[in-house]
Amino acid sequence: MPIQDSKPSDEIHAAYEHLIARVRTGVLLTLRNGHPFGSHVPYLLGADWSCAYLHLSRLALHTQHLLEDSRVSLFMAEPHEPGKNPLALQRLNLQGTARILPVDHESYESIKQRYLAKFPQSKMMFGFGDFALWELHMRDAHLVLGFGQAYQADAASPNHWHHQTPDKKP
C-alpha cells in the first residue's frame, strides 16, 4: 500500500519556501579522500532548489575538493530554538554536482547582483582573484518538515513533492 502524503502538495511547497526564506546559510558537503567534508556557506537558490550558487575561494578546502570531484550536497536547517525538539527541525538536503560559473556566462552578472543583494558584505570578495561563483546543479531534494513528514523531489519536477520512500539497494 503506498504511503499517503500527510500534507497537500501546495502546503509542502509553501513550507519549503518558508524554510528557505528564513535560512541564509547551509552546510556544503564535499568529498575529501572519499569521506564527507562539511563547510558552512552562504547560498543563493535559482528559480527553485534545482540550481544553487555559492561564492567560494579557491584557497578553501571545500573548493579544492570540488575541483577534484564535483559531487556535492547542500544542507539547510531551520535555526534551533529553546524548547523545540532538535529532531523535529525543518531541513532540506540537496544533492548534485558543481561547476564554476564562467564570468562571461550570460547569467553571471544577474546572479552576481542577486547574490550581492542577499549578501552585500560579499562585494569586496568579488574583486579577489581567488573567488569564483559556483553553480550547483541539484538532481534531487529531501525535505523534512517534522516527524513523519519527509518528502522528496527531483530536478525534473522540482515543485512536485512526494512522501519519502526508502532507498533501493543496488
N, C-alpha and C positions, 0 to 999 in steps of 0.2 A: 504494500500500500504506500503511495507517495506521501511524503511529508507535506503538510499544508503550511503555507506561509502564515505566520502569526499576525502579519500586518498587510494591508493592501499595498501594492507596488508604489503608489503615489506617496503614501506615508513613509515608506522605506527611503524613497528618493529625497523627500523633504528632510528626514533625519540625517541622511548623508550630507546634504547641502548645509544643514545647520552645524554639523560636526566640522566640516572643512572651513566654514566661515569663522569658527572660533579657534582653530588650531593653525598657527602660522609656521610652526616648525615640525620636523619629523626626524625619524632616525633612518638614515641611509645605510642599507646593508650591502656591503660589497664582499668579494671573496678574497681572503688573504691566506695564501698557502692552503687553499682548499677549504678553509673554515670561514664562517660568517664573521664580519667585522663591522661594528656599528659606529656611526658618526652622527652627531646632532647637526642638522642643516635646515636653513630656511628653504621653502619651496614655493613654487608658483604652478598652479594647475592650468592646463589649456582649457578648451571649451568643456571638457569633462575630465574624469580621472585617467583616461587612457593616454594622456600626454602630460608630463610634468617637466618643469625647468628648474635647474639648480645653477648657481653661480659659484664655481669651485676653483680653488687654487691648485695649480699643477704640483705645488710643493706638499700638499696634503696627502697623507697615506691613502685615503679613500680614492683620490683621483689617480694615484699611481696604480691602485688595484683595478680601476675601471679601464685604464689604458691596456692592462693585461687581459682582463676578462670583463666583457660589457654586461654580464648578467647582474641584475640589481633588484633590490626590494626597497620600497619606501614605506615606512610605518608611521602612522599618526595616531595619537590617542588624546582624548579629552583630558584636561588637567584634573588631577586628583583633588577632591575637596574633603575636608574632615567630615566624618560621619557617613561618607559614601563608600560602599564596598568596592575596593580596587578591582576586584574581579568582574564587576559589572560596568566598568568604564567603557564608553563607546570608543571604538577603534577601527582603523582601516589599514589593511595591508595590501600593497600593490606590488606586482611582480612583472618584470620585463627586462629590457635592455637599454643601455645608454650610449649616446654618441655626442661628440662635441658639435654644437650648432655653429657652422661657419659664419663669420662676421658678414660675409657677402650674401648670406641666405636671405631670401625675400622677406621672411618673417622676423629676422633678427632684431631689427630696430623696434618693431612694435612689441616684441616680447621683452626686450630690454626696458622699454618705457613702462610696461606693465609691472615688471619686476621692481623697478625703482619707485614706482608709485606705492607698492606694497612694502618695500624695504628701502626707504630713502637713504639710510645710513650706508648703503652699499655703493653709493655713487663714486666715491673715491676708488674703490676696488675695480671698477670698470676701466680705470686708467692704468692699472697694473698689468704688466705683460704676462704674468703667470696665471691670471684668472681667465676663465672662459665660461660661456654659457653652455650647459649640457642639456640635451633634450632626452628625456626618458620616454620610451615607447612602452607603455604598460600593456600586457596582454590579459591579465586578469586581476580581479579585486576580491578581497574578503572583508566584509563589513560586519562588525559585531555591535549590536545596539543594546545588548543586555543578555541576561541568562536566557538560553533557548531561542535567541534572536540573532542567528548568524546567517548571513546572506552572501551570495556570490554573484559576480557578473563577469562578462568577458568583453574584450575590446570591440568585438563585432556589434554588440548591442549594449553599450556601457550604462544605459539607464534602465535596463531590464534586470532587476534584482530577483534572484530566486533563492529559496531556502537552501542552506548549506547541505551538500551531500558529501559523504565520505570519499576521500581519495581512493582511487582504484590502484591495486598493487600491479606492477608490471608483470 
